[in-house]
Amino acid sequence: MSVEFTSEQKDFASAIADFCKRESGTREQRDRLTNHGEHNHNQDVYEKMAKLGWLGITIPEEYDGSAASHVDMCILLEEAAKGMAPIGGIGPTLITGGAYAKFGTDAQKDIVLRGIVAGRSQSISMSEPEAGSDVGNLSTRAEKTADGWVINGQKTWCSNAHFADNILLVARTGRGDGKHEGLTMFHVPADTAGLKISGIDTMGGKEVNDLYFTDCVLPEDAVVGEVGNGWRQLMTGLNFERLILAAMMLGTAQRAFADTLDFVTQRKQFGRPVGSFQALRHRIADLATEIECCKLLVYSVAEDVDANPDKMLAREASMAKLKVTETAKKVALEGMQMMGGYGYATEFDMEKHVRSTIVSTIYGGTNEIQRDIIGKTYGL
């Protein structure tokens, strides 16, 4: 099996690679665009991509998007990550946009989907201090009033809320037979009164946030989808979310591998390139093989999603997220080891690859949860 791209898709990949090389191809450019790695998102670069029509890749045509395939989306995410484009908002934005496209009202779609096409970022908020992997345990409360809803509670680990236009909130509107009953999605503009966004310092810089809702008033039409049906709505988007994360980490793995190969080819010890020693040569061979397996898996799942847009591909999507993020982490850690002290130095990109790949095994559903999901699909 091999990944077969059309000539248009190959041209698309080349265009993205050229863009990244031009806009963020040097370390000096990336330091300037990200304040030396403090921020993972540069709005100017993001808007340049928007003007090229790339950010609307998954958006329906009636909202100015291109309604392209999931394969096309993966090409964009893979190449952008490989090129280290500082567009950290793209993953959560596409994930959030997918939910609005399926369940949003016409008015919500008009705001959010057209905003994505124009280069605006969106965020989704599920996790709470006592509800991470166990999302069904969330307690942020949405109380119905005569005129709308009042939200109270705390959310955490909300990616990119500090620069997003809107937040797709999952809150509890009631109780049912199970803990997953009574959850509802809400459209929350980031500047809504009663919402406080507070950044969490991390190894990756300014990426995630705590959200505090204090008597936050939303209009009645802020509901996205159906009241009480939030969990089922979340489940329908898991194929999409996990594929997005896998495609991004595929690109990061390729970049970490390329940086490692470049180093071991040029770095000399004992009179020859260190990559010529069997210990490193075999490591390179193993990593290259693993990355190739990941690429086949990502695009196989993307093709399945395109062919079966309404089918839950729980096993396949979880496998993609699990395999690619674990491989990306391994590539980065092996790259740091092969580069020695240089891999640890902030002068080189490898230490950033290590930080970003380690957290990839946690967000979007930890890899322990992915393994559990996969096991359950085999009746275990």
N, C-alpha and C positions, 0 to 999 in steps of 0.2 A: 504494500500500500504506500502511496505517496500523496503529498498535498499537490493538487493540480489547480493552479490559479489561471484565470482567463488573462488575456493580454491586457485588458483594462485593469484588472486587479494588480497585475505586476507593475503597471504604470503608476497606479495609485500608491503602491508601496514605495516605489522609487521617489515619487513626489514628496511623500512624508519624510523619507530619509533625507532628501535634499533640503527640505524645510528645516529639519532639526539641525542638520550640519551648518546651515546658514545662520539660524537664530540662536542655537545653544550648543554649537559644536566644540567650543573650547571651554576649558575650566574657568578662564577669566570671564567669559560671557555668563556662564552658569552662576558664578559667585555674584556677579552684578545683578542678575535677574532674581536671585533668591536671597539676597543679603547674606551671602556666605553660608547658604544652606539652612537659614533660619525659617524660611518660608518655602513651601513646596509648590506654590502656585503663583504665576506671574500673569496678571490680567492682560497686559499688552500682548504677550505671546498668544494667550488664549483667544483674544479677539481677532488676531491675525488669522488663526485657524478658522474662526467663525466666518470671516469674510471669504475664505476659500470654500465654505460650505461643508466643512468636515464635521463640525459639531452636531449638525442635524442629521447625521448618518442614519440614526435609527428612528428619527421623527417622521410621522406620516406627512405625505405631501401637502395635505390641506393645511398644515401648520408650517409650511415653508421648508420642511425637511426633505430628504432624498429617499426615505423609506427603503434603504439599502438592506442587504442581507446581513445575517449575523457573521458570516464569513468576512464581509467587508468591514464590519465593526471590529472584529478581531485583528484584522490587518492594521487598522488605524491604531488600536491600543498597543499592539506588539511593536510597531515601528516607532511610535511616540516614546514608549518606555525604553526601547533600545537606543534611541537618540537622546535620551535623558531630557526631553522637553519638560520644562517646569510648568506642567498643567495638572497639578494634583487634584483639581476640582473635577476632572473629567469622569472618573470612576463613579463616585457618589452621584454625580449629576445624571449620568446615563441610567444608573439603577433607579433613581427617583423618577426620572422621566418615563421609564418603562411602566411604573405603577400608575402615573397620571394618564398615560396613553390608554391603559386598559380600563381604568376605573374613574377617572376624573370627569367632571361635568364639562360641557362645552366652554363655559367661562373659565374654569380652572385650566383646561388645556390651552386656551388662548393665551393665558398669562404665562404658564410654565413652559409649555412646549415651544412657543415662539421665542420665549426668553432664552431657552437652551440654544436654539439656532443662532440667536444674535450674540451669544457668548456670555450669557449669565449662568451662574452656578446655582445648583440646588443641593439640598441635603436631606437625609432621612434619619429619623431618630427613633430607635427602639430600646437600646440598652439602658438599664438603671443600675444603681449601686447594688441592688439585690436581684437583678434580673439581667444576666449577661447571656450565657448559653441557654439558660432557662427563661426565654423571652416571655413565656406564658405567665410568669410570676410577676410581671410588671404591675405597678400600683399607681402610676400617675393617673389622676382621675379627671374625667370630663363629665361635668354635671350639666344636665339639660335645664335650661331656663326658658322663660316665655319667649325670649328674643333670640336665643342661640345656645351657646355653651360656655362654661367657665372651667378653665384648666388649672389644676394645682398639682405640683409634684416636681420631682427632679429627674432629669435624664443625664446620661454620661456617655463619654466616648463618641460624641457626635462629630463625625468628620466634616470639616470645612464649614461649619455653621457660622464661623466668624466672617466669612466673606460670601456666604450664600444669600440669594434673594429670598428664598422660601425654604421652609422646613416641612417635610412630610412627617407628621407626628403620629405615633401609635400610642393610644391612651385607652384606659379602661372606662367603658360606659355602662358596664353591668356585669353580672355574674351569671354563669350558666352551670350546666352539669359538669363541665370540665374547666380547667384553668385557661384554656385557649378560647373559651366562649366569652363574649362580651367585650371584645377588643374592636376598636374603630380607628380608622385613619382620618387625620385632619390636615387641612391646608393651613399653614401658619406662616404669614409673611414675617421675615426675620426682624422687622422693626415693630412688631406688635407690642402694645403696652402690656406690661406684666410679664414679659419674657426677658430674662437676663442671660446673656451668653458669656461664659467665663472660660478662658483657655486653660488647657492642661499642658504643662511642660513635659515634653517627651524627648527621647533620644533622636527622634526625627524632626524636632523643632516644633513649630506651631501648626499642628494638624488637627487636633481633636479638642472637644470642649465639653464642659458641663452646661446643662441648660436648666434654669430655674424658672418654673411657672408659678406665679403668685397671683391668684384671681385674674388670670389672663382670659379676657373675653373674646370669643370668636362668634361670628355670625352663624346663623342656622345652616347656611349653605356652605360652611367650611368643611363639612363631611366629604371625604373622598371615597366613593363607592357606597357601601351599605353600612348602616349602623349595626354594630355587633358582628360584622363579617370580616374584620381586619385580619384575623389569623389566616383565613382561607385566601384572602387577597395576597397576603405576604407569601404564602406557599406557591402561588402561581408564578411568582417572579424569581424563584430561586434558581431556575435554570439560567436565567438572564444574568443574575447577580454573580453567580459562581463562574460563569463563562467570562464575564468581564474581568474578574480578579485573576483568573487563570491566564488570560491573554496578556494582561499587563505584566504579570510575573514571568511569562515566557520571554517577553522583550527584555526584562531586567536580567534574567538568566543569561540570555545571549550577550548582553552588554558586559556582564561580569566575566563571562567566558572570553570574550574578545579582548578585554583589558588584561586578563591573565595571560592569554596567549601572546599578546604583544610584549608583555614584560618578560616572560620566560624565553622568548625568542631573542631578545636584545641583551638581557642581563647575563653577564659572563662570570663564572667562577671556575677555578682550576683550569683556566685556559680555553673554555668553550661555553656556549649558551647553556644555561641551567636546564632548559627544556629538553636538551639532548640526552640528559641522564634518564635512565629507564624509570626511576621512581616517579619523576614528574611526567615523563612521556606517557606512561600508563594512566596516570591520573587524568591527563588531558583527554586521552582516548575514552575513558569511562564517562567523563562529564559530557563530551560531545555526543556520545551515544544516548545518554539520558535526556539531553536537550532535544535530540531528534525524536525520541519517543514522546516527549511532551508536546512537540509541535503536531505530531500526528494525532494525538489525543485531543488537543484543543480544537483543531479544525474538523475532526470527526464529529465531535459534539456540536460544533457550530452548524455543520451540515445537517445533523439530526434535528436540531432546533428549527432550522429553516424548513425542513421537510415536514416537521410535525409541530407547528407553532403552539398548539394547545395541549400537547402531551407533556406530562410530568416526567422529566428525565432525571429523577432523583439520584439514581445510581451513577449515571454517566457524568452529570454535572458535578457531583461530589467527588468523583474520581479525578476529574480534571483539576478542580481546586486543590485537592489533596496532593496529587502527584506533582503538579507544576510548582506549587509553593514550596514543597519539601525539596524538590530538585533545585529551585532557585536558591534556597538557603544553603544547600550543600555546595553549589557552585561558588557562591560568594565566600563561604568559610574556607573551602579548599583554595580559592584564589588568594585569600589573605595568607594562608599558610605557605603557599608557593611563592608569594611575594615577600615573605618574611616581614621584617620591620617596616618595609615600604607599604605593605598592605594595611598596616595599622596607622600609618601616618595620614593626617588630614590633607596632606599635599596631593594625595592620590584619591581616586573615586571609590576604591575598593571598600574602604570602611563605611561609606554611605550605602554601597550595595549590601553589605552585611546587615546594617541597621534596617534597611527597608525590606529585606527578605525575611528576616527573623519575625517581624511583626506581621508579615503576610500570612503566616501560619496561625495567627490568632484572629484577625478581623474577618468579617464575613462568615462567621461560624468557624470556631476553632477546628483544627485538623482532627482532634479527638472526636468532635461531634461529627465530622465528615466520615470518619471511620465507622462510627456508630450507625449512621444513616446507611452507609454501604452494606454493613453487616445485616441490618434489618431487611434490606431488599432481597437477601438470601434466606429469609425466614428465621434469622437468629435472634 
